[in-house]
Amino acid sequence: MDTIMKCREDLLCGVNRVEDPDNMSELEREHLVTVTAPEQVSANEPFEVTVEVGENMSHPQQPKHYIDFIDLYAGDTYIARIGLTPTMTSPIMKARVLLSHTHGALRAFAHCNLHGTWEGRAAIEVFS
């Protein structure tokens, strides 16, 4: 088996993404990373971004299974990180962001201690 196939079968190898949003497995529903932001913003004007983990319910935050951080990027540019602890937090990040130019998409990465890193994204356009 080649390295790419091994990585696809190992949730801890690489970044996991939902393959078919209309037909998600329970594992994908639990780890779905949703990025909510305006589709268009003005350059250098602050706007709100919300990142949530889990579809129709938050990912569990139990001592043995939890999201320990969420990172936010504009394209490949790092913006912010929130660290989370089990039992006392919910896997939601809210941030006020300002962008000077279009990066293509806002990307969020949520790391589950058992099921690896999951990515979500939202397209965004920045106007001068």
C-alpha positions in Angstrom: 0.0 0.0 0.0 1.4 3.4 -0.9 1.9 6.3 1.5 -1.0 8.3 0.2 -3.5 5.4 0.7 -2.1 4.7 4.2 -2.6 8.4 5.1 -6.2 8.4 3.8 -7.0 5.5 6.2 -5.3 7.1 9.2 -7.2 10.0 10.7 -4.1 11.2 12.5 -2.2 11.5 9.2 -2.7 14.8 7.3 -5.8 16.9 7.4 -9.3 15.4 7.3 -12.1 17.0 5.3 -15.8 16.1 4.7 -15.9 14.3 1.4 -19.6 14.6 0.6 -21.5 17.2 2.6 -24.8 15.7 1.5 -23.9 12.2 2.8 -21.7 12.6 5.9 -20.8 9.8 8.3 -21.4 10.2 12.0 -17.6 10.8 12.4 -17.7 13.6 9.8 -20.8 15.1 11.4 -19.1 15.2 14.8 -16.0 16.8 13.4 -17.5 19.1 10.7 -15.7 22.5 10.9 -18.1 25.3 10.0 -16.7 28.8 9.2 -19.2 31.6 9.3 -18.2 35.0 7.9 -19.5 37.5 5.3 -18.9 36.5 1.7 -17.6 40.1 1.0 -15.9 42.6 3.2 -14.2 46.0 2.8 -10.4 46.1 3.1 -9.1 46.9 6.5 -12.6 46.9 8.1 -13.2 44.5 11.0 -15.7 41.8 10.7 -16.8 38.8 12.7 -15.8 35.2 12.1 -17.2 32.2 13.9 -15.8 28.7 13.8 -17.9 25.8 15.2 -17.0 22.1 15.4 -19.9 19.6 15.0 -23.0 19.6 12.9 -26.2 20.3 14.8 -24.3 19.6 18.0 -21.0 20.5 19.5 -18.1 18.1 19.4 -17.9 16.3 22.8 -15.5 18.0 25.3 -14.9 15.0 27.6 -11.6 14.1 29.3 -10.9 11.3 26.8 -12.3 12.9 23.7 -12.1 16.6 22.9 -11.1 19.4 20.6 -7.9 20.9 22.0 -7.5 23.9 19.6 -8.9 25.7 16.6 -6.7 27.7 14.2 -7.9 30.3 11.8 -6.1 31.2 8.5 -6.8 33.6 5.6 -5.6 31.5 2.8 -2.2 30.3 4.0 -1.8 33.3 6.4 -2.2 32.4 10.1 -4.6 34.7 12.0 -5.5 33.2 15.3 -5.7 30.2 17.7 -7.9 29.3 20.6 -6.9 26.6 23.0 -9.6 24.5 24.6 -9.9 22.2 27.6 -12.2 19.2 28.1 -15.4 19.6 30.2 -15.1 23.4 30.7 -15.2 24.7 27.0 -17.2 24.3 23.9 -15.5 24.1 20.5 -16.4 27.5 19.2 -14.1 30.4 18.2 -15.3 33.9 17.6 -12.8 36.5 16.3 -12.9 40.0 14.8 -10.7 40.0 11.8 -9.6 42.6 9.2 -8.1 41.7 5.9 -6.2 44.1 3.5 -6.7 41.9 0.4 -8.4 38.7 -0.8 -6.8 35.5 0.3 -9.3 33.2 -1.4 -10.8 31.6 1.6 -10.9 31.6 5.4 -9.7 28.2 6.6 -10.1 26.8 10.1 -8.4 23.7 11.5 -9.8 21.9 14.6 -7.7 19.3 16.3 -9.4 16.4 18.0 -7.2 14.4 20.4 -8.6 11.1 19.0 -9.5 11.8 15.4 -6.8 14.2 14.2 -7.1 17.6 12.4 -10.2 18.6 10.5 -10.6 21.5 8.1 -13.4 23.8 7.2 -13.4 26.8 4.9 -15.5 29.7 3.7 -14.9 31.8 0.5 -14.4 35.5 1.2 -13.8 38.5 -1.1 -12.1 41.7 0.0 -12.9 45.0 -1.7 -10.9 48.2 -1.6 
